[in-house]
Amino acid sequence: MASGDSILSPAAAAAAQPVRYCTMFPTIALFQKDDDIAAFTIPTGTILSIVGPARDTRFMVVEISMQRFQVFRADLSDRCIAHT
């Protein structure tokens, strides 16, 4: 099995709890609508859920308050902590 393959069935994966993080520092996120991209700051203490990888491997797609954004992978590991 490749390192990125899931060992869960699709139904079990859908039922699994999302991976969530809490920002420890203000963190930059990108929002794209049509052909426009906007950057903004996610405040300290914000809870975000990982949706999955973005097309650009430097980013992860996250969800905050039912909206999806892109966050640098490095910022998730350097500026956020796991949230249960």
Distance bins in CASP14 RR format, pairs under 12 A and 6 or more apart:
PFRMAT RR
TARGET T0000
AUTHOR 0000-0000-0000
RMODE 2
METHOD distances of the structure
MODEL  1
1 7 1 0 0 1 0 0 0 0 0 0 0
1 8 0 0 0 0 0 1 0 0 0 0 0
4 52 0 0 0 0 0 1 0 0 0 0 0
4 53 0 0 0 0 1 0 0 0 0 0 0
5 13 0 0 0 0 0 1 0 0 0 0 0
6 12 0 0 0 0 1 0 0 0 0 0 0
6 13 1 0 1 0 0 0 0 0 0 0 0
6 14 0 0 0 0 0 1 0 0 0 0 0
6 16 0 0 0 0 1 0 0 0 0 0 0
6 52 0 0 0 0 0 1 0 0 0 0 0
7 13 0 0 0 0 1 0 0 0 0 0 0
7 16 0 0 0 0 0 1 0 0 0 0 0
8 14 0 0 0 0 1 0 0 0 0 0 0
8 15 0 0 0 0 1 0 0 0 0 0 0
8 16 1 0 0 1 0 0 0 0 0 0 0
8 17 0 0 0 0 0 1 0 0 0 0 0
9 15 0 0 0 0 1 0 0 0 0 0 0
9 16 0 0 0 0 0 1 0 0 0 0 0
10 16 0 0 0 0 0 1 0 0 0 0 0
13 19 0 0 0 0 0 1 0 0 0 0 0
13 52 0 0 0 0 0 1 0 0 0 0 0
16 49 0 0 0 0 0 1 0 0 0 0 0
16 50 0 0 0 0 0 1 0 0 0 0 0
17 49 0 0 0 0 1 0 0 0 0 0 0
17 50 0 0 0 0 0 1 0 0 0 0 0
17 82 0 0 0 0 0 1 0 0 0 0 0
17 83 0 0 0 0 0 1 0 0 0 0 0
17 84 0 0 0 0 1 0 0 0 0 0 0
18 47 0 0 0 0 0 1 0 0 0 0 0
18 48 0 0 0 0 1 0 0 0 0 0 0
18 49 1 0 1 0 0 0 0 0 0 0 0
18 50 1 0 0 1 0 0 0 0 0 0 0
18 51 1 0 0 1 0 0 0 0 0 0 0
18 52 0 0 0 0 1 0 0 0 0 0 0
18 60 0 0 0 0 0 1 0 0 0 0 0
18 61 0 0 0 0 0 1 0 0 0 0 0
18 62 0 0 0 0 1 0 0 0 0 0 0
18 63 1 0 0 1 0 0 0 0 0 0 0
18 64 0 0 0 0 0 1 0 0 0 0 0
18 82 0 0 0 0 0 1 0 0 0 0 0
18 83 0 0 0 0 0 1 0 0 0 0 0
18 84 0 0 0 0 0 1 0 0 0 0 0
19 47 0 0 0 0 0 1 0 0 0 0 0
19 48 0 0 0 0 1 0 0 0 0 0 0
19 49 1 0 0 1 0 0 0 0 0 0 0
19 50 1 0 1 0 0 0 0 0 0 0 0
19 51 0 0 0 0 1 0 0 0 0 0 0
19 52 0 0 0 0 1 0 0 0 0 0 0
19 60 0 0 0 0 1 0 0 0 0 0 0
19 61 0 0 0 0 0 1 0 0 0 0 0
19 62 0 0 0 0 1 0 0 0 0 0 0
19 63 0 0 0 0 0 1 0 0 0 0 0
19 76 0 0 0 0 1 0 0 0 0 0 0
19 80 0 0 0 0 0 1 0 0 0 0 0
19 81 0 0 0 0 0 1 0 0 0 0 0
19 82 1 0 0 1 0 0 0 0 0 0 0
19 83 0 0 0 0 1 0 0 0 0 0 0
19 84 0 0 0 0 0 1 0 0 0 0 0
20 45 0 0 0 0 0 1 0 0 0 0 0
20 46 0 0 0 0 0 1 0 0 0 0 0
20 47 1 0 1 0 0 0 0 0 0 0 0
20 48 1 0 0 1 0 0 0 0 0 0 0
20 49 1 0 1 0 0 0 0 0 0 0 0
20 50 1 0 0 1 0 0 0 0 0 0 0
20 51 0 0 0 0 0 1 0 0 0 0 0
20 62 0 0 0 0 1 0 0 0 0 0 0
20 63 0 0 0 0 1 0 0 0 0 0 0
20 64 0 0 0 0 0 1 0 0 0 0 0
20 76 0 0 0 0 0 1 0 0 0 0 0
20 80 0 0 0 0 1 0 0 0 0 0 0
20 81 0 0 0 0 0 1 0 0 0 0 0
20 82 1 0 0 1 0 0 0 0 0 0 0
20 83 1 0 1 0 0 0 0 0 0 0 0
20 84 1 0 0 1 0 0 0 0 0 0 0
21 27 0 0 0 0 1 0 0 0 0 0 0
21 42 0 0 0 0 0 1 0 0 0 0 0
21 45 0 0 0 0 1 0 0 0 0 0 0
21 46 0 0 0 0 1 0 0 0 0 0 0
21 47 1 0 0 1 0 0 0 0 0 0 0
21 48 1 0 1 0 0 0 0 0 0 0 0
21 49 0 0 0 0 1 0 0 0 0 0 0
21 50 1 0 0 1 0 0 0 0 0 0 0
21 60 0 0 0 0 1 0 0 0 0 0 0
21 62 1 0 0 1 0 0 0 0 0 0 0
21 63 0 0 0 0 0 1 0 0 0 0 0
21 64 0 0 0 0 0 1 0 0 0 0 0
21 71 0 0 0 0 1 0 0 0 0 0 0
21 73 0 0 0 0 0 1 0 0 0 0 0
21 75 0 0 0 0 1 0 0 0 0 0 0
21 76 1 0 0 1 0 0 0 0 0 0 0
21 77 0 0 0 0 1 0 0 0 0 0 0
21 78 0 0 0 0 0 1 0 0 0 0 0
21 79 0 0 0 0 1 0 0 0 0 0 0
21 80 1 1 0 0 0 0 0 0 0 0 0
21 81 1 0 0 1 0 0 0 0 0 0 0
21 82 1 0 0 1 0 0 0 0 0 0 0
21 83 1 0 1 0 0 0 0 0 0 0 0
21 84 0 0 0 0 0 1 0 0 0 0 0
22 42 0 0 0 0 0 1 0 0 0 0 0
22 43 0 0 0 0 0 1 0 0 0 0 0
22 44 0 0 0 0 1 0 0 0 0 0 0
22 45 1 0 1 0 0 0 0 0 0 0 0
22 46 1 0 0 1 0 0 0 0 0 0 0
22 47 1 0 1 0 0 0 0 0 0 0 0
22 48 1 0 0 1 0 0 0 0 0 0 0
22 49 0 0 0 0 0 1 0 0 0 0 0
22 62 0 0 0 0 0 1 0 0 0 0 0
22 64 0 0 0 0 0 1 0 0 0 0 0
22 76 0 0 0 0 0 1 0 0 0 0 0
22 79 0 0 0 0 0 1 0 0 0 0 0
22 80 1 0 0 1 0 0 0 0 0 0 0
22 81 1 0 1 0 0 0 0 0 0 0 0
22 82 1 0 0 1 0 0 0 0 0 0 0
22 83 1 0 1 0 0 0 0 0 0 0 0
22 84 0 0 0 0 1 0 0 0 0 0 0
23 29 0 0 0 0 1 0 0 0 0 0 0
23 41 0 0 0 0 1 0 0 0 0 0 0
23 42 1 0 1 0 0 0 0 0 0 0 0
23 43 1 0 0 1 0 0 0 0 0 0 0
23 44 1 0 1 0 0 0 0 0 0 0 0
23 45 1 0 1 0 0 0 0 0 0 0 0
23 46 1 0 1 0 0 0 0 0 0 0 0
23 47 0 0 0 0 1 0 0 0 0 0 0
23 48 1 0 0 1 0 0 0 0 0 0 0
23 62 0 0 0 0 0 1 0 0 0 0 0
23 64 0 0 0 0 1 0 0 0 0 0 0
23 71 0 0 0 0 1 0 0 0 0 0 0
23 75 0 0 0 0 1 0 0 0 0 0 0
23 76 0 0 0 0 1 0 0 0 0 0 0
23 78 0 0 0 0 0 1 0 0 0 0 0
23 79 1 0 0 1 0 0 0 0 0 0 0
23 80 1 0 1 0 0 0 0 0 0 0 0
23 81 0 0 0 0 1 0 0 0 0 0 0
23 82 0 0 0 0 0 1 0 0 0 0 0
23 83 0 0 0 0 1 0 0 0 0 0 0
24 42 0 0 0 0 0 1 0 0 0 0 0
24 43 0 0 0 0 0 1 0 0 0 0 0
24 44 1 0 0 1 0 0 0 0 0 0 0
24 45 1 0 0 1 0 0 0 0 0 0 0
24 46 0 0 0 0 0 1 0 0 0 0 0
24 47 0 0 0 0 0 1 0 0 0 0 0
24 75 0 0 0 0 0 1 0 0 0 0 0
24 76 0 0 0 0 0 1 0 0 0 0 0
24 77 0 0 0 0 0 1 0 0 0 0 0
24 78 0 0 0 0 1 0 0 0 0 0 0
24 79 1 0 1 0 0 0 0 0 0 0 0
24 80 1 0 0 1 0 0 0 0 0 0 0
24 81 1 0 1 0 0 0 0 0 0 0 0
24 82 0 0 0 0 0 1 0 0 0 0 0
24 83 0 0 0 0 0 1 0 0 0 0 0
25 41 0 0 0 0 1 0 0 0 0 0 0
25 42 0 0 0 0 1 0 0 0 0 0 0
25 43 0 0 0 0 1 0 0 0 0 0 0
25 44 1 0 1 0 0 0 0 0 0 0 0
25 45 0 0 0 0 1 0 0 0 0 0 0
25 46 0 0 0 0 0 1 0 0 0 0 0
25 75 0 0 0 0 1 0 0 0 0 0 0
25 76 0 0 0 0 0 1 0 0 0 0 0
25 78 0 0 0 0 1 0 0 0 0 0 0
25 79 1 0 1 0 0 0 0 0 0 0 0
25 80 0 0 0 0 1 0 0 0 0 0 0
25 81 0 0 0 0 0 1 0 0 0 0 0
26 39 0 0 0 0 0 1 0 0 0 0 0
26 40 0 0 0 0 0 1 0 0 0 0 0
26 41 1 0 1 0 0 0 0 0 0 0 0
26 42 1 0 0 1 0 0 0 0 0 0 0
26 43 1 0 0 1 0 0 0 0 0 0 0
26 44 1 0 1 0 0 0 0 0 0 0 0
26 45 0 0 0 0 1 0 0 0 0 0 0
26 46 0 0 0 0 1 0 0 0 0 0 0
26 71 0 0 0 0 0 1 0 0 0 0 0
26 75 0 0 0 0 0 1 0 0 0 0 0
26 79 0 0 0 0 1 0 0 0 0 0 0
26 80 0 0 0 0 0 1 0 0 0 0 0
27 39 0 0 0 0 0 1 0 0 0 0 0
27 40 0 0 0 0 1 0 0 0 0 0 0
27 41 1 0 0 1 0 0 0 0 0 0 0
27 42 1 0 1 0 0 0 0 0 0 0 0
27 43 0 0 0 0 1 0 0 0 0 0 0
27 44 0 0 0 0 1 0 0 0 0 0 0
27 45 0 0 0 0 1 0 0 0 0 0 0
27 46 1 0 0 1 0 0 0 0 0 0 0
27 48 0 0 0 0 1 0 0 0 0 0 0
27 60 0 0 0 0 0 1 0 0 0 0 0
27 62 0 0 0 0 1 0 0 0 0 0 0
27 64 0 0 0 0 0 1 0 0 0 0 0
27 69 0 0 0 0 0 1 0 0 0 0 0
27 70 0 0 0 0 0 1 0 0 0 0 0
27 71 1 0 0 1 0 0 0 0 0 0 0
27 72 0 0 0 0 1 0 0 0 0 0 0
27 73 0 0 0 0 0 1 0 0 0 0 0
27 74 0 0 0 0 0 1 0 0 0 0 0
27 75 1 0 1 0 0 0 0 0 0 0 0
27 76 0 0 0 0 1 0 0 0 0 0 0
27 77 0 0 0 0 0 1 0 0 0 0 0
27 78 0 0 0 0 1 0 0 0 0 0 0
27 79 1 0 1 0 0 0 0 0 0 0 0
27 80 1 0 0 1 0 0 0 0 0 0 0
27 81 0 0 0 0 0 1 0 0 0 0 0
28 37 0 0 0 0 0 1 0 0 0 0 0
28 38 0 0 0 0 0 1 0 0 0 0 0
28 39 1 0 1 0 0 0 0 0 0 0 0
28 40 1 0 0 1 0 0 0 0 0 0 0
28 41 1 0 0 1 0 0 0 0 0 0 0
28 42 1 0 0 1 0 0 0 0 0 0 0
28 43 0 0 0 0 0 1 0 0 0 0 0
28 59 0 0 0 0 0 1 0 0 0 0 0
28 62 0 0 0 0 0 1 0 0 0 0 0
28 69 0 0 0 0 1 0 0 0 0 0 0
28 70 0 0 0 0 1 0 0 0 0 0 0
28 71 1 0 0 1 0 0 0 0 0 0 0
28 72 1 0 0 1 0 0 0 0 0 0 0
28 74 0 0 0 0 0 1 0 0 0 0 0
28 75 1 0 0 1 0 0 0 0 0 0 0
28 76 0 0 0 0 0 1 0 0 0 0 0
28 78 0 0 0 0 0 1 0 0 0 0 0
28 79 0 0 0 0 1 0 0 0 0 0 0
29 37 0 0 0 0 0 1 0 0 0 0 0
29 38 0 0 0 0 1 0 0 0 0 0 0
29 39 1 0 0 1 0 0 0 0 0 0 0
29 40 1 0 0 1 0 0 0 0 0 0 0
29 41 1 0 0 1 0 0 0 0 0 0 0
29 42 1 0 1 0 0 0 0 0 0 0 0
29 43 0 0 0 0 0 1 0 0 0 0 0
29 46 0 0 0 0 1 0 0 0 0 0 0
29 48 0 0 0 0 1 0 0 0 0 0 0
29 54 0 0 0 0 0 1 0 0 0 0 0
29 59 0 0 0 0 1 0 0 0 0 0 0
29 60 0 0 0 0 0 1 0 0 0 0 0
29 61 0 0 0 0 0 1 0 0 0 0 0
29 62 1 0 0 1 0 0 0 0 0 0 0
29 63 0 0 0 0 0 1 0 0 0 0 0
29 64 1 0 0 1 0 0 0 0 0 0 0
29 65 0 0 0 0 0 1 0 0 0 0 0
29 67 0 0 0 0 1 0 0 0 0 0 0
29 68 0 0 0 0 1 0 0 0 0 0 0
29 69 1 0 1 0 0 0 0 0 0 0 0
29 70 1 0 0 1 0 0 0 0 0 0 0
29 71 1 0 1 0 0 0 0 0 0 0 0
29 72 0 0 0 0 1 0 0 0 0 0 0
29 75 0 0 0 0 1 0 0 0 0 0 0
29 76 0 0 0 0 0 1 0 0 0 0 0
29 79 0 0 0 0 0 1 0 0 0 0 0
29 80 0 0 0 0 0 1 0 0 0 0 0
30 36 0 0 0 0 0 1 0 0 0 0 0
30 37 1 0 1 0 0 0 0 0 0 0 0
30 38 1 0 0 1 0 0 0 0 0 0 0
30 39 1 0 1 0 0 0 0 0 0 0 0
30 40 0 0 0 0 1 0 0 0 0 0 0
30 41 0 0 0 0 0 1 0 0 0 0 0
30 42 0 0 0 0 0 1 0 0 0 0 0
30 54 0 0 0 0 1 0 0 0 0 0 0
30 56 0 0 0 0 1 0 0 0 0 0 0
30 58 0 0 0 0 0 1 0 0 0 0 0
30 59 1 0 0 1 0 0 0 0 0 0 0
30 60 0 0 0 0 0 1 0 0 0 0 0
30 61 0 0 0 0 0 1 0 0 0 0 0
30 62 0 0 0 0 0 1 0 0 0 0 0
30 68 0 0 0 0 0 1 0 0 0 0 0
30 69 1 0 0 1 0 0 0 0 0 0 0
30 70 1 0 1 0 0 0 0 0 0 0 0
30 71 1 0 0 1 0 0 0 0 0 0 0
30 72 0 0 0 0 1 0 0 0 0 0 0
30 75 0 0 0 0 0 1 0 0 0 0 0
31 37 1 0 0 1 0 0 0 0 0 0 0
31 38 1 0 1 0 0 0 0 0 0 0 0
31 39 1 0 0 1 0 0 0 0 0 0 0
31 40 1 0 0 1 0 0 0 0 0 0 0
31 41 0 0 0 0 0 1 0 0 0 0 0
31 42 0 0 0 0 0 1 0 0 0 0 0
31 59 0 0 0 0 0 1 0 0 0 0 0
31 61 0 0 0 0 0 1 0 0 0 0 0
31 62 0 0 0 0 0 1 0 0 0 0 0
31 63 0 0 0 0 0 1 0 0 0 0 0
31 64 0 0 0 0 0 1 0 0 0 0 0
31 67 1 0 0 1 0 0 0 0 0 0 0
31 68 0 0 0 0 1 0 0 0 0 0 0
31 69 1 0 1 0 0 0 0 0 0 0 0
31 70 1 0 0 1 0 0 0 0 0 0 0
31 71 0 0 0 0 0 1 0 0 0 0 0
32 38 1 0 0 1 0 0 0 0 0 0 0
32 39 0 0 0 0 0 1 0 0 0 0 0
32 40 0 0 0 0 0 1 0 0 0 0 0
32 54 0 0 0 0 1 0 0 0 0 0 0
32 55 0 0 0 0 0 1 0 0 0 0 0
32 56 0 0 0 0 0 1 0 0 0 0 0
32 59 0 0 0 0 0 1 0 0 0 0 0
32 61 0 0 0 0 0 1 0 0 0 0 0
32 67 0 0 0 0 0 1 0 0 0 0 0
32 68 0 0 0 0 1 0 0 0 0 0 0
32 69 0 0 0 0 1 0 0 0 0 0 0
32 70 1 0 0 1 0 0 0 0 0 0 0
33 67 0 0 0 0 0 1 0 0 0 0 0
33 68 0 0 0 0 0 1 0 0 0 0 0
33 69 0 0 0 0 0 1 0 0 0 0 0
37 54 0 0 0 0 0 1 0 0 0 0 0
37 56 0 0 0 0 0 1 0 0 0 0 0
37 59 0 0 0 0 0 1 0 0 0 0 0
37 69 0 0 0 0 0 1 0 0 0 0 0
37 70 0 0 0 0 1 0 0 0 0 0 0
38 69 0 0 0 0 1 0 0 0 0 0 0
38 70 0 0 0 0 0 1 0 0 0 0 0
39 59 0 0 0 0 0 1 0 0 0 0 0
39 69 0 0 0 0 1 0 0 0 0 0 0
39 70 0 0 0 0 1 0 0 0 0 0 0
39 71 0 0 0 0 0 1 0 0 0 0 0
39 72 0 0 0 0 0 1 0 0 0 0 0
40 46 0 0 0 0 0 1 0 0 0 0 0
40 64 0 0 0 0 0 1 0 0 0 0 0
40 67 0 0 0 0 0 1 0 0 0 0 0
40 69 0 0 0 0 1 0 0 0 0 0 0
40 70 0 0 0 0 0 1 0 0 0 0 0
40 71 0 0 0 0 0 1 0 0 0 0 0
41 64 0 0 0 0 0 1 0 0 0 0 0
41 69 0 0 0 0 0 1 0 0 0 0 0
41 71 0 0 0 0 0 1 0 0 0 0 0
41 75 0 0 0 0 0 1 0 0 0 0 0
41 79 0 0 0 0 0 1 0 0 0 0 0
42 48 1 0 0 1 0 0 0 0 0 0 0
42 62 0 0 0 0 1 0 0 0 0 0 0
42 63 0 0 0 0 0 1 0 0 0 0 0
42 64 1 0 0 1 0 0 0 0 0 0 0
42 65 0 0 0 0 0 1 0 0 0 0 0
42 67 0 0 0 0 0 1 0 0 0 0 0
42 69 1 0 0 1 0 0 0 0 0 0 0
42 70 0 0 0 0 0 1 0 0 0 0 0
42 71 1 0 0 1 0 0 0 0 0 0 0
42 72 0 0 0 0 0 1 0 0 0 0 0
42 75 0 0 0 0 1 0 0 0 0 0 0
42 76 0 0 0 0 0 1 0 0 0 0 0
42 79 0 0 0 0 1 0 0 0 0 0 0
42 80 0 0 0 0 1 0 0 0 0 0 0
43 64 0 0 0 0 0 1 0 0 0 0 0
43 65 0 0 0 0 0 1 0 0 0 0 0
43 79 0 0 0 0 0 1 0 0 0 0 0
44 79 0 0 0 0 1 0 0 0 0 0 0
44 80 0 0 0 0 0 1 0 0 0 0 0
44 81 0 0 0 0 0 1 0 0 0 0 0
45 64 0 0 0 0 0 1 0 0 0 0 0
45 79 0 0 0 0 0 1 0 0 0 0 0
45 80 0 0 0 0 1 0 0 0 0 0 0
45 81 0 0 0 0 1 0 0 0 0 0 0
45 83 0 0 0 0 1 0 0 0 0 0 0
46 62 0 0 0 0 1 0 0 0 0 0 0
46 63 0 0 0 0 0 1 0 0 0 0 0
46 64 1 0 0 1 0 0 0 0 0 0 0
46 65 0 0 0 0 1 0 0 0 0 0 0
46 67 0 0 0 0 0 1 0 0 0 0 0
46 69 0 0 0 0 0 1 0 0 0 0 0
46 71 0 0 0 0 0 1 0 0 0 0 0
46 79 0 0 0 0 0 1 0 0 0 0 0
46 80 0 0 0 0 1 0 0 0 0 0 0
46 81 0 0 0 0 0 1 0 0 0 0 0
46 83 0 0 0 0 1 0 0 0 0 0 0
47 62 0 0 0 0 0 1 0 0 0 0 0
47 63 0 0 0 0 1 0 0 0 0 0 0
47 64 1 0 0 1 0 0 0 0 0 0 0
47 65 0 0 0 0 1 0 0 0 0 0 0
47 80 0 0 0 0 1 0 0 0 0 0 0
47 81 0 0 0 0 0 1 0 0 0 0 0
47 82 0 0 0 0 0 1 0 0 0 0 0
47 83 1 0 1 0 0 0 0 0 0 0 0
47 84 0 0 0 0 0 1 0 0 0 0 0
48 60 0 0 0 0 1 0 0 0 0 0 0
48 61 0 0 0 0 0 1 0 0 0 0 0
48 62 1 0 1 0 0 0 0 0 0 0 0
48 63 1 0 0 1 0 0 0 0 0 0 0
48 64 1 0 1 0 0 0 0 0 0 0 0
48 65 0 0 0 0 1 0 0 0 0 0 0
48 66 0 0 0 0 0 1 0 0 0 0 0
48 67 0 0 0 0 0 1 0 0 0 0 0
48 68 0 0 0 0 0 1 0 0 0 0 0
48 69 0 0 0 0 1 0 0 0 0 0 0
48 70 0 0 0 0 0 1 0 0 0 0 0
48 71 1 0 0 1 0 0 0 0 0 0 0
48 75 0 0 0 0 0 1 0 0 0 0 0
48 76 0 0 0 0 1 0 0 0 0 0 0
48 79 0 0 0 0 0 1 0 0 0 0 0
48 80 1 0 0 1 0 0 0 0 0 0 0
48 81 0 0 0 0 0 1 0 0 0 0 0
48 82 0 0 0 0 0 1 0 0 0 0 0
48 83 0 0 0 0 1 0 0 0 0 0 0
49 60 0 0 0 0 0 1 0 0 0 0 0
49 61 0 0 0 0 1 0 0 0 0 0 0
49 62 1 0 0 1 0 0 0 0 0 0 0
49 63 1 0 1 0 0 0 0 0 0 0 0
49 64 1 0 0 1 0 0 0 0 0 0 0
49 65 0 0 0 0 0 1 0 0 0 0 0
49 66 0 0 0 0 1 0 0 0 0 0 0
49 67 0 0 0 0 0 1 0 0 0 0 0
49 68 0 0 0 0 1 0 0 0 0 0 0
49 69 0 0 0 0 0 1 0 0 0 0 0
49 71 0 0 0 0 0 1 0 0 0 0 0
49 76 0 0 0 0 0 1 0 0 0 0 0
49 80 0 0 0 0 0 1 0 0 0 0 0
49 82 0 0 0 0 0 1 0 0 0 0 0
49 83 0 0 0 0 1 0 0 0 0 0 0
50 59 0 0 0 0 0 1 0 0 0 0 0
50 60 1 0 1 0 0 0 0 0 0 0 0
50 61 1 0 0 1 0 0 0 0 0 0 0
50 62 1 0 1 0 0 0 0 0 0 0 0
50 63 0 0 0 0 1 0 0 0 0 0 0
50 64 0 0 0 0 0 1 0 0 0 0 0
50 68 0 0 0 0 0 1 0 0 0 0 0
50 69 0 0 0 0 0 1 0 0 0 0 0
50 70 0 0 0 0 0 1 0 0 0 0 0
50 71 0 0 0 0 1 0 0 0 0 0 0
50 73 0 0 0 0 0 1 0 0 0 0 0
50 76 1 0 0 1 0 0 0 0 0 0 0
50 77 0 0 0 0 0 1 0 0 0 0 0
50 80 0 0 0 0 0 1 0 0 0 0 0
50 82 0 0 0 0 0 1 0 0 0 0 0
50 83 0 0 0 0 0 1 0 0 0 0 0
51 59 0 0 0 0 0 1 0 0 0 0 0
51 60 1 0 0 1 0 0 0 0 0 0 0
51 61 1 0 1 0 0 0 0 0 0 0 0
51 62 1 0 0 1 0 0 0 0 0 0 0
51 63 1 0 1 0 0 0 0 0 0 0 0
51 64 0 0 0 0 0 1 0 0 0 0 0
51 66 0 0 0 0 0 1 0 0 0 0 0
51 67 0 0 0 0 0 1 0 0 0 0 0
51 68 1 0 0 1 0 0 0 0 0 0 0
51 69 0 0 0 0 1 0 0 0 0 0 0
51 70 0 0 0 0 1 0 0 0 0 0 0
51 71 0 0 0 0 0 1 0 0 0 0 0
52 59 0 0 0 0 1 0 0 0 0 0 0
52 60 1 0 1 0 0 0 0 0 0 0 0
52 61 1 0 1 0 0 0 0 0 0 0 0
52 62 0 0 0 0 1 0 0 0 0 0 0
52 63 0 0 0 0 1 0 0 0 0 0 0
52 68 0 0 0 0 1 0 0 0 0 0 0
52 69 0 0 0 0 0 1 0 0 0 0 0
52 70 0 0 0 0 0 1 0 0 0 0 0
52 71 0 0 0 0 0 1 0 0 0 0 0
52 73 0 0 0 0 0 1 0 0 0 0 0
52 76 0 0 0 0 0 1 0 0 0 0 0
53 59 1 0 0 1 0 0 0 0 0 0 0
53 60 1 0 0 1 0 0 0 0 0 0 0
53 61 1 0 0 1 0 0 0 0 0 0 0
53 62 0 0 0 0 0 1 0 0 0 0 0
53 70 0 0 0 0 1 0 0 0 0 0 0
53 71 0 0 0 0 0 1 0 0 0 0 0
53 73 0 0 0 0 1 0 0 0 0 0 0
53 76 0 0 0 0 0 1 0 0 0 0 0
54 60 1 0 0 1 0 0 0 0 0 0 0
54 61 1 0 1 0 0 0 0 0 0 0 0
54 62 0 0 0 0 1 0 0 0 0 0 0
54 68 0 0 0 0 1 0 0 0 0 0 0
54 69 0 0 0 0 1 0 0 0 0 0 0
54 70 1 0 1 0 0 0 0 0 0 0 0
54 71 0 0 0 0 1 0 0 0 0 0 0
54 72 0 0 0 0 1 0 0 0 0 0 0
54 73 0 0 0 0 1 0 0 0 0 0 0
54 76 0 0 0 0 0 1 0 0 0 0 0
55 61 0 0 0 0 1 0 0 0 0 0 0
55 70 0 0 0 0 1 0 0 0 0 0 0
56 70 1 0 0 1 0 0 0 0 0 0 0
56 71 0 0 0 0 0 1 0 0 0 0 0
56 72 0 0 0 0 1 0 0 0 0 0 0
56 73 0 0 0 0 1 0 0 0 0 0 0
57 70 0 0 0 0 0 1 0 0 0 0 0
57 72 0 0 0 0 0 1 0 0 0 0 0
57 73 1 0 0 1 0 0 0 0 0 0 0
57 74 0 0 0 0 0 1 0 0 0 0 0
58 70 0 0 0 0 1 0 0 0 0 0 0
58 71 0 0 0 0 1 0 0 0 0 0 0
58 72 1 0 0 1 0 0 0 0 0 0 0
58 73 1 0 0 1 0 0 0 0 0 0 0
58 74 1 0 0 1 0 0 0 0 0 0 0
58 75 0 0 0 0 1 0 0 0 0 0 0
58 76 0 0 0 0 0 1 0 0 0 0 0
59 68 0 0 0 0 0 1 0 0 0 0 0
59 69 0 0 0 0 1 0 0 0 0 0 0
59 70 1 0 1 0 0 0 0 0 0 0 0
59 71 1 0 0 1 0 0 0 0 0 0 0
59 72 1 0 0 1 0 0 0 0 0 0 0
59 73 1 0 0 1 0 0 0 0 0 0 0
59 74 0 0 0 0 1 0 0 0 0 0 0
59 75 0 0 0 0 1 0 0 0 0 0 0
59 76 0 0 0 0 1 0 0 0 0 0 0
60 68 0 0 0 0 0 1 0 0 0 0 0
60 69 0 0 0 0 1 0 0 0 0 0 0
60 70 1 0 0 1 0 0 0 0 0 0 0
60 71 1 0 1 0 0 0 0 0 0 0 0
60 72 1 0 0 1 0 0 0 0 0 0 0
60 73 1 0 1 0 0 0 0 0 0 0 0
60 74 0 0 0 0 0 1 0 0 0 0 0
60 75 0 0 0 0 1 0 0 0 0 0 0
60 76 1 0 0 1 0 0 0 0 0 0 0
60 77 0 0 0 0 0 1 0 0 0 0 0
60 80 0 0 0 0 0 1 0 0 0 0 0
61 67 0 0 0 0 0 1 0 0 0 0 0
61 68 1 0 1 0 0 0 0 0 0 0 0
61 69 1 0 0 1 0 0 0 0 0 0 0
61 70 1 0 1 0 0 0 0 0 0 0 0
61 71 0 0 0 0 1 0 0 0 0 0 0
61 72 0 0 0 0 0 1 0 0 0 0 0
61 73 0 0 0 0 0 1 0 0 0 0 0
61 76 0 0 0 0 0 1 0 0 0 0 0
62 68 1 0 0 1 0 0 0 0 0 0 0
62 69 1 0 1 0 0 0 0 0 0 0 0
62 70 1 0 0 1 0 0 0 0 0 0 0
62 71 1 0 1 0 0 0 0 0 0 0 0
62 72 0 0 0 0 0 1 0 0 0 0 0
62 73 0 0 0 0 0 1 0 0 0 0 0
62 75 0 0 0 0 0 1 0 0 0 0 0
62 76 1 0 0 1 0 0 0 0 0 0 0
62 80 0 0 0 0 1 0 0 0 0 0 0
62 83 0 0 0 0 0 1 0 0 0 0 0
63 69 1 0 0 1 0 0 0 0 0 0 0
63 70 0 0 0 0 0 1 0 0 0 0 0
63 71 0 0 0 0 0 1 0 0 0 0 0
64 70 0 0 0 0 0 1 0 0 0 0 0
64 71 0 0 0 0 1 0 0 0 0 0 0
64 80 0 0 0 0 0 1 0 0 0 0 0
69 75 0 0 0 0 0 1 0 0 0 0 0
69 76 0 0 0 0 0 1 0 0 0 0 0
70 76 0 0 0 0 0 1 0 0 0 0 0
71 77 0 0 0 0 0 1 0 0 0 0 0
71 78 0 0 0 0 0 1 0 0 0 0 0
71 79 0 0 0 0 1 0 0 0 0 0 0
71 80 0 0 0 0 1 0 0 0 0 0 0
72 78 0 0 0 0 1 0 0 0 0 0 0
72 79 0 0 0 0 1 0 0 0 0 0 0
72 80 0 0 0 0 0 1 0 0 0 0 0
73 79 0 0 0 0 0 1 0 0 0 0 0
73 80 0 0 0 0 0 1 0 0 0 0 0
74 80 0 0 0 0 0 1 0 0 0 0 0
76 82 0 0 0 0 1 0 0 0 0 0 0
76 83 0 0 0 0 0 1 0 0 0 0 0
END
